[in-house]
Amino acid sequence: TLDRENPCLLKFPQNEKIKFIACGDYHSMCITESNQVYAWGDNDCGQLGVGDTEKRTNPSLVSIPNNEPVALIASG
């Protein structure tokens, strides 16, 4: 809930590793090496895609319909 000037370590379930990340002004998303999508940050308009409008301070798994593979994400 605090603005940060320096990077901080994020912890993912099962020590997932990030293979792609997209950062917006107030939220970020990533694709992990196991092709899971996680999102965190401001969510007042539901922009995280997690089914609610709660701010997320930790990466939250985004449910992808039919487990379709995700090739690219964008935040902004």
Secondary structure, DSSP 8 states (H G I E B T S, - for coil): ----SS------GGG--EEEEEE-SSEEEEEETTS-EEEEE--TTSTT-SSS---EEEEEEE--GGG---------
